[in-house]
Amino acid sequence: MTNSKIILSSIDDVKEFVSIILKADFSADLSSGKYVVDAKSIMGIFSLDLSKPLDLKIHSENGAEFLDKIKKFIVK
């Protein structure tokens, strides 16, 4: 499992993130506070507070490779 913090600050960011993660063969969750949604669900993502960084939890051993694909969204 791999964890990271990401920021999705616009509608286009959400669309791009979802289009990338839909191609992945693993599951992932995004959380904001006490709310957790499927990271592949565009509607779920829009239900979160996007004004703050989100916690991304990748359920795969290949999570580090995936993080390279979404590096523009990662909070440093």
HELIX and SHEET records of a PDB file:
HELIX    1   1 ILE A   11  ILE A   21  1                                  11    
HELIX    2   2 ILE A   42  PHE A   46  1                                   5    
HELIX    3   3 GLY A   63  LYS A   69  1                                   7    
HELIX    4   4 LYS A   71  PHE A   73  5                                   3    
SHEET    1   A 4 THR A   2  ILE A   6  0                                        
SHEET    2   A 4 LEU A  54  HIS A  59 -1                                        
SHEET    3   A 4 SER A  27  SER A  32 -1                                        
SHEET    4   A 4 TYR A  35  ASP A  38 -1                                        
END                                                                             
